[in-house]
Amino acid sequence: ANLYLAMENNLTIIPVLNKIDLPAAQPEKYAAELASLIGGDPDDVLRVSGKTGMGVEVLLDKIVRDLPAPVGDPNAPARAMIFDSVYDTYRGVVTYVRVVDGMLHPRERIQMMSTRATHELLEIGVSSPEPTPSKGLGVGEVGYLITGVKDVRLSKVGDTVTNLAKPATESLPGYADAKPMVFSGLYPLDGTDYPVLRDALEKLMLNDAALVYEPETSAALGFGFRVGFLGLLHLEITRERLEREYNLDLISTAPNVEYEVTLEDKKVVHVTNPSEYPSGKIAEVREPMVAATILAPNEFVGAIMELCQSRRGVIGGMDYLSEDRVEIRYRLPLAEIVFDFFDILKSKTRGYGSLDWKADGEQVADLVKVDIMLQGEQVDAFSAITHREKAYAYGVMMTGKLRELIPRQQFEVPIQAAIGSRIIARESIRAIRKDVLAKCYGGDISRKRKLLEKQKEGKKRMKMVGRVEVPQEAFIAA
């Protein structure tokens, strides 16, 4: 995707093959493939190994020779693009920038053009490779700024930095706020860890401006947070960091996307959690879509197309990059790829498939909310928003899984899947029965019948007042 973006903007491209020291490397084959992709000769593709250093000097010389020099006006008002920002415990936020116009100097006041926030430049410098203070940054130079600010969200990637005394009138193009695409609930296994989880998320946000969260409560899981992520990889990394760096044991609910629900009274509701799904009359539901690009060996084309079509995908095109490698483009609902799509793709392509996707608008879809009920009571943690055609399959899958995971009780427990008031699937956990006839060694059948009826009445009373305790293993496995 980044290659196509560079080609669309007529940028200079230097084709490079890395890791050519590996035993399985096939540089000639992939050089021809790369050359056919961007146009050119396979001999123009550089062969580089960072491990052995082979070809590195040639690559650096080619960068200096072929890439155009920075274009900018040194006398214009300062404009610098933020491309990264990290949090340092002692110095606060360290902002990395590339100067496009003008000059930036230490001790002058700067302004962030998206938020209009102003700061004093305490230190300015370059990384060579250690941070080294300098007297300023000019056109085309890359360096770091330190202002003493403690919140990384004030230095957003893509924002424009300018001089407060002589500000620029226009921001640099390309800035857009990071918008969360995937939402998941994070709950501590131990309820007393809730404050620890809150503090951990606050600290992670210092380094990760794309992370958003808000408190939420689940009747089944207790207190936790609804967290927004850029994608599934972002979710996995964040959860792993929370567990590893802060020693937290977490339950994460199934990833959701944001739906736009329009009611018949024209009111629009944005839903990121199945529990927020409105119960009134719904006019339409819109779901986010993605443009997905899959690269894989051509022997797996059939399996990939079958997978994408089962996920409501619409093919957008297919190109053969070489004799044995193909690029397939599909338009898919984001909700269909955020959970297990990539794992299944890897399995079907024996690990050779790769997936890249980008947001591609919205579409109207026939979506419904499937509720899972235990003993007639809804368990919000198991609810899901799914396509109507897949609702029955989800209901059967969840009721069957919960029947295996929830231990047997003294009374029969019905597990039901429902859309509104309509039950679409049901399983029952059979009651544990005591053998009340064990002490009867014969005699009148009416005596045995009386004992069985008495047990039956007791089970009925127990079912009316009994509550089902769902073990944590069921939430984790489901």
Secondary structure, DSSP 8 states (H G I E B T S, - for coil): -HHHHHHHTT-----EE--TTSTT--HHHHHHHHHHHHSS-GGGSEE--TTT-TTHHHHHHHHHHHS------TTS--EEEEEEEEEETTTEEEEEEEEEES-B-TT-EEEETTT--EEE--EEEEESSSEEE-S-B-TT-EEEEE-----GGGS-TT-EEEESSS--SS--TT-------EEEEEEESSGGGHHHHHHHHHHHHHH-TT-EEEEEEETTTEEEEEEEESSHHHHHHHHHHHHHHH---EEE---B--EEEEETTS-EEEESSGGG---S-EEEEEEEEEEEEEEEEGGGHHHHHHHHHHTT-EEEEEEEEETTEEEEEEEEEGGGTSSSHHHHHHHHTTT--EEEEEEEEEEEE-EEEEEEEETTEE-GGG-EEEEHHHHHHHHHHHHHHHHHHS---SS-EEEEEEETTEEEEEEEE------TTTT--SS-HHHHHHHHHHHHHHHHHHHHH------HHHHHH-
